[in-house]
Amino acid sequence: MTYLPPHPEIHCLGPADLRLENHNRTANTLAITLAVGFSLLLLWVEFNLRRELRLASIDEPVEGRIIERTFDKERNRTVYTVRYLFKAPDGLRSGSLTVGESLWGHLHHGAAVTIVYDPDHPDRHRPSFGFRFVQFLPETEET
């Protein structure tokens, strides 16, 4: 039996070094797993931020239309989705976006919306209200 001299109530059967090694290995594995997980999360946010910034900096706006509004009730929440259609140089394109309930209530079938797309890659597009990391400010007149 091994126990700590200043605290004899803390004890274990057999040598303590194997238990300490297992404890340290578990703690190190957990720390590495959390570090990798947070790194992947940060990488995902960075990728999406750069993607939105690139799309917003190209700023090739066209007019689109809302063609469908749907909502799906799940166990603990409701997911609101809008589908839109716009004309790109290579033809008609459509997309969908999950939005909040208040915005979903304001968007109706046939409503005109501004779509921002990449002319070099028309499959990269998003309504101006659908950016999560980028905010468009209204243009101001210079005097």
C-alpha angles and dihedrals in degrees: 000000000000124000139164112263096220091044111032090174087072105076145134138195112259128359117340097215095082092051091048091049091052091047092049092046091052092047092048092048091050092048092050092046092051092046092051091045094051090045091054091048091050090047091051092050091046092050092050092045093052091046091053093044091052092049092046093047092053087051100184099163124191132172117259137175134230106243102175141015120196138168130197121202111217127181099279105009147025120240115212117202133182126195120207137190129207139166116250124183090262095049141278117342131188136192143168134226136190111233139178122269095252093052091043089056092056096047112080133180110285095017114148114241133177113247121196115205140169110247091206091052108024090181087072105080142131137175112258090244091054099071113113100186102027126065123198115219122208116259115256126210115242116221 
